[in-house]
């Protein structure tokens, strides 16, 4: 059950997602068991980078928990693209805010 909560197959508004920073594409990506890719929307990056900087002894490499506020279904139409995906690949951009566990 815990595995399902931390690594869901899909996401929706109001759900929590665990994001990691991908050095390869310089973006936050959501952990998921789905073959569909879930990227953090660029509008949400600043808040997550600020939260990551506050984490003890780490940079952007620590996983961060976020509350999803919106999702956008996308399809790659050109190469190169910032996500390094092939043309026709479908993915989601998640707008989220950092979720602080107290």
Residue pairs with C-beta under 8 A, 6 or more apart in sequence:
6 18
6 31
7 18
7 31
7 32
7 33
8 15
8 17
8 32
8 33
8 34
9 32
9 33
9 34
10 32
10 34
10 36
11 17
11 30
11 32
11 38
11 68
11 71
11 92
11 94
12 68
12 71
13 68
13 69
13 70
13 71
14 67
14 68
15 67
15 68
16 65
16 66
16 67
16 68
16 99
17 30
17 31
17 38
17 65
17 66
17 68
17 94
17 96
18 30
18 31
18 63
18 64
18 65
18 66
19 28
19 29
19 30
19 31
19 40
19 48
19 63
19 64
19 65
19 66
19 96
20 28
20 29
20 31
20 61
20 63
20 64
21 27
21 28
21 29
21 52
21 60
21 61
22 28
22 29
23 61
24 84
25 82
25 83
25 84
27 39
27 40
27 42
27 45
27 82
27 83
28 39
28 40
28 44
28 45
28 48
28 64
29 37
29 38
29 39
29 40
30 38
30 39
30 40
30 94
31 63
32 38
36 90
36 91
36 92
37 83
37 85
37 89
37 91
37 92
38 91
38 92
38 94
39 83
39 91
39 92
39 93
39 94
40 48
40 66
40 93
40 94
40 96
41 70
41 72
41 93
41 94
41 95
41 96
42 93
43 95
44 66
44 94
44 95
44 96
44 97
47 97
47 98
48 64
48 66
48 96
48 98
49 60
50 98
51 64
51 98
51 100
52 58
52 59
52 60
52 61
52 62
52 64
53 59
53 60
55 62
55 64
64 98
65 98
65 99
65 101
66 94
66 96
66 97
66 98
66 99
67 96
67 97
67 98
67 99
68 94
68 95
68 96
69 95
69 96
69 97
70 94
70 95
71 92
71 93
71 94
71 95
72 92
72 93
72 94
72 95
73 90
73 92
74 90
74 91
74 92
74 93
75 88
75 89
75 90
75 91
76 83
76 85
76 86
76 87
76 88
76 89
76 90
76 91
77 87
78 87
79 86
79 87
83 91
85 91
